[in-house]
Amino acid sequence: IYDAYIDLKLNDAFKLRMRKAKARLGIEPLQSASNLIMVERALPTNLVPVRDVGLQAQGVVFQGTTVYAAGVMNGVADSVNGDLDSEDGKDGVASIFTSPFKNSASAKLQGLGFGVGGSFGNTAGALPVYKTAGLTTFFQYLATSTADGRRARLNPCAYYYAGPFGFITEYVQSNQEVTDSVNRDEIRNRAYMATTMWTVSGEKSTYEGVTPENPMGPKEGGQGALQLGLRYSALRVDDAAFPLFADPDAAARRAGAWGLGVNWFLNDHVRLSFQYEWTQFLGGATGGEDRQDENGALLRLQLKL
């Protein structure tokens, strides 16, 4: 099960939720897969949990302009979908996101939103691996390395939508104390992404996706909506990870990826998406050489029933 929750709702401003769900970190990871600009998420997704289990207070305040969440979670490593609680340590997670001009009369200001999230806790156990959009592992720790101590994440993010134009960006820093039973250090890994989009057919771009004004179908007879997207993302592994905790001849120090996306929304139920992703690496090959570039083409047909 990926998502399950029980709510106790007092009002819109306060809801208590016991759940397994997405952690309130990462603006792109929180976006529904059906609304992504690209087929696969960007590199910063590697530094936040996929799913976690815990108790969370959340709500919408200030006339619907601001969403907050704060809770206690089991705590999982970066890019992990957690089910079981294997240790006593817990993570505190909190986030706030505001669209201050959501109720403004100016359409050009309504689509501005920004926020920040973070987590902190202590953990011991397995360390994460980091993957490209093509699901190739480009960084992993040595088998002798384990998490042991403080874990903290910081995630500022923002978006802006105005008519057919859209822009979304975020930065993630994930700190983790690691050990190999002899040496100990705090590894600070960082990632960021920026995505811009344009709906060529004129429909509004939004965080919730695109709704075709002239859908294709036997009754409507339209052509649907066409959207283009351009994204750059990068992930940098802390130099302190090498060579004690990761092998520089096998694990890349950095990955940077350009992505080009084309989305055809035939109607509200059918979407065809294409993504080309070009990823370059720093290190990760024998003798200190750079790992070979990765070129990936991804195609997805999406049906909503």
C-alpha positions in Angstrom: 0.0 0.0 0.0 1.4 3.4 -1.0 -1.1 5.7 0.6 -3.5 5.1 3.5 -4.7 7.5 6.2 -7.4 8.3 8.8 -8.3 11.9 9.5 -9.7 13.7 12.5 -10.9 17.0 11.1 -11.9 19.8 13.5 -12.0 22.5 10.7 -10.1 23.5 7.6 -7.4 25.1 9.8 -6.7 21.9 11.8 -6.7 18.3 10.8 -5.0 15.4 12.6 -3.9 12.6 10.2 -2.5 9.2 11.0 -1.1 8.0 7.7 1.3 6.4 5.3 1.8 8.9 2.6 4.2 11.3 0.9 6.3 13.3 3.4 5.7 17.0 3.1 9.1 17.5 1.5 9.8 18.3 -2.2 7.5 20.3 -4.3 7.8 18.0 -7.3 7.6 14.8 -5.3 4.3 16.1 -3.8 2.9 16.7 -7.2 0.7 13.9 -8.5 2.4 11.7 -11.2 -0.5 12.5 -13.5 0.4 16.3 -13.4 4.1 16.1 -13.9 5.7 18.0 -16.7 8.2 15.2 -17.4 7.7 11.5 -17.4 10.1 11.0 -14.4 10.9 13.3 -11.5 14.1 15.4 -11.2 17.3 14.6 -9.3 16.3 16.3 -6.0 13.6 13.6 -5.5 16.6 11.4 -4.5 17.1 13.4 -1.3 13.5 13.2 0.1 11.5 10.2 1.4 9.0 8.5 -1.0 6.5 7.5 1.7 6.7 7.5 5.5 4.3 6.5 8.3 3.4 8.8 11.2 1.1 11.3 12.9 0.7 14.7 11.3 -1.2 17.9 12.0 -2.1 20.0 8.9 -4.4 22.7 7.7 -5.2 25.6 5.4 -5.2 29.1 6.9 -5.3 32.8 6.0 -8.3 32.5 3.7 -7.0 29.5 1.9 -3.7 31.0 0.9 -1.4 29.0 3.2 -1.0 25.3 3.8 1.0 24.0 6.8 1.9 20.5 8.1 3.9 19.3 11.1 4.3 15.8 12.4 6.3 12.9 13.8 7.3 10.1 11.4 9.0 6.8 11.7 11.8 8.3 9.6 13.3 6.7 6.4 16.4 7.2 4.3 16.4 9.4 1.2 14.2 8.0 -1.7 12.8 5.2 0.5 9.2 4.0 0.6 8.9 3.1 4.3 6.5 0.6 5.7 8.0 -0.8 9.0 9.5 1.0 12.0 12.8 -0.8 12.5 14.3 1.5 15.2 13.3 3.7 18.1 14.4 7.0 16.4 11.7 9.3 14.9 11.8 12.2 12.5 10.1 15.5 13.0 8.8 16.9 9.7 7.3 20.4 9.1 6.5 22.5 6.1 4.6 25.6 5.1 3.6 26.8 1.6 1.9 30.0 0.8 0.3 31.6 -2.3 -0.1 35.1 -0.9 -1.9 36.6 -3.9 -4.3 33.6 -4.5 -7.3 35.8 -3.8 -5.9 38.8 -5.6 -7.8 40.5 -8.5 -4.6 40.4 -10.5 -4.3 37.1 -12.5 -0.6 37.7 -13.0 -0.1 37.4 -9.2 -2.5 34.6 -8.3 -0.1 31.9 -9.5 2.9 32.8 -7.3 3.6 30.4 -4.5 6.6 29.6 -2.2 7.5 27.7 0.9 10.0 25.8 2.9 10.0 22.4 4.6 12.4 20.4 6.7 13.0 17.3 8.8 15.3 16.3 11.6 15.9 13.1 13.6 18.4 10.4 14.5 18.8 7.1 12.7 21.0 4.0 12.3 21.0 1.6 9.4 21.1 1.5 5.6 22.1 4.4 3.4 20.4 5.4 0.2 21.3 5.0 -3.5 20.7 7.8 -6.0 19.3 7.3 -9.5 18.9 9.2 -12.7 15.5 9.7 -14.5 16.4 6.6 -16.4 16.5 4.7 -13.1 20.3 4.0 -13.4 22.2 4.1 -10.1 25.0 6.7 -10.3 25.9 6.9 -6.6 25.9 4.4 -3.7 27.8 4.1 -0.5 30.3 1.3 0.3 28.8 -1.8 1.9 30.8 -1.0 5.1 29.1 2.4 5.5 26.0 2.9 7.5 23.9 5.8 8.8 24.6 6.4 12.4 23.4 9.7 14.0 21.7 12.9 13.0 19.7 13.2 9.8 18.3 16.6 8.7 16.8 17.9 5.5 16.0 21.5 4.2 13.8 22.2 1.2 12.9 25.7 0.0 10.7 25.7 -3.1 8.6 28.0 -5.3 6.4 28.1 -8.4 4.8 30.7 -10.6 2.0 30.2 -13.2 0.6 32.9 -15.5 -1.6 31.9 -18.3 0.1 29.2 -20.5 3.5 29.9 -18.8 4.7 28.0 -15.7 7.9 27.8 -13.7 8.7 25.5 -10.7 11.9 25.2 -8.7 13.3 23.7 -5.5 16.5 23.0 -3.6 17.1 20.1 -1.2 19.9 19.5 1.2 20.1 16.2 3.1 22.6 15.8 5.9 23.4 12.4 7.4 26.0 11.2 9.9 27.7 8.1 8.6 30.3 5.6 9.9 32.3 2.6 8.8 32.9 1.5 12.4 36.3 3.3 12.3 35.7 6.7 10.7 32.7 9.1 11.2 31.6 12.2 9.3 28.5 14.2 8.4 27.7 14.0 4.7 25.8 16.9 3.2 24.3 16.2 -0.2 22.6 18.9 -2.2 20.3 19.0 -5.2 18.2 21.5 -7.1 16.0 21.7 -10.2 14.2 24.3 -12.3 11.5 23.6 -14.8 9.8 25.9 -17.2 6.7 25.1 -19.3 4.6 26.6 -22.0 1.1 25.4 -23.2 1.4 26.0 -26.9 -2.3 25.6 -27.5 -3.1 28.4 -25.1 -4.6 26.7 -22.0 -3.5 27.7 -18.5 -0.5 25.9 -17.0 -1.1 25.0 -13.3 0.4 22.9 -10.6 -2.6 20.6 -11.0 -1.9 20.1 -14.7 -3.6 21.2 -17.9 -7.3 21.0 -18.9 -7.8 21.0 -22.7 -10.2 23.6 -23.9 -10.8 21.7 -27.1 -10.7 18.0 -26.1 -10.4 15.2 -28.7 -13.4 12.9 -28.8 -16.3 11.7 -31.0 -18.5 14.6 -29.7 -16.0 17.4 -29.1 -13.9 16.9 -32.2 -11.0 19.0 -30.9 -7.2 18.5 -31.0 -6.5 18.5 -27.3 -3.8 20.6 -25.6 -0.1 20.6 -26.3 2.5 21.5 -23.7 6.3 21.8 -23.9 8.7 21.6 -20.9 12.4 22.3 -20.2 14.1 21.2 -17.0 17.6 21.3 -15.5 18.4 19.4 -12.3 21.6 18.5 -10.5 22.7 16.5 -7.5 26.1 17.0 -5.7 27.4 14.4 -3.3 29.6 15.8 -0.4 33.3 15.5 -1.1 33.6 14.1 2.5 31.9 10.9 1.3 35.1 9.9 -0.7 37.0 7.7 -0.5 36.1 6.4 3.1 32.4 6.0 2.6 32.0 5.7 -1.2 34.2 4.4 -4.0 35.2 7.3 -6.4 35.8 4.8 -9.1 32.2 3.5 -9.0 30.1 6.3 -7.5 29.8 9.7 -9.2 30.3 12.9 -7.3 27.8 14.9 -9.3 25.0 14.4 -11.8 23.5 17.2 -14.0 20.6 16.5 -16.3 18.8 18.5 -19.0 15.3 17.3 -19.8 12.9 18.2 -22.7 9.3 17.2 -22.3 6.3 17.2 -24.7 2.8 16.5 -23.4 -0.3 16.0 -25.5 -3.5 16.1 -23.5 -6.0 14.5 -25.8 -8.8 15.1 -23.3 -9.4 14.9 -19.6 -8.8 11.1 -19.7 -5.9 10.5 -22.1 -2.4 12.0 -22.0 0.6 11.1 -24.1 4.0 12.2 -22.8 7.6 12.1 -24.1 10.8 13.0 -22.2 14.4 13.2 -23.5 16.9 13.3 -20.7 20.7 14.0 -21.1 22.6 13.4 -17.9 26.3 14.1 -17.4 28.4 12.9 -14.4 31.5 14.0 -12.5 33.6 11.0 -11.5 32.2 7.5 -11.1 34.6 5.7 -13.5 37.9 3.9 -13.1 40.9 6.1 -12.5 39.0 9.1 -11.6 37.4 9.5 -15.0 33.9 10.7 -15.5 31.1 8.1 -16.0 29.7 8.0 -19.6 26.8 10.4 -20.3 23.3 8.9 -20.1 20.8 9.6 -22.9 17.3 8.4 -22.2 14.0 8.6 -24.1 10.9 7.9 -22.1 7.3 7.6 -23.4 4.2 7.3 -21.3 0.5 6.8 -22.2 -1.6 7.8 -19.3 -5.3 6.9 -18.9 -7.7 8.2 -16.3 -10.7 6.1 -15.6 
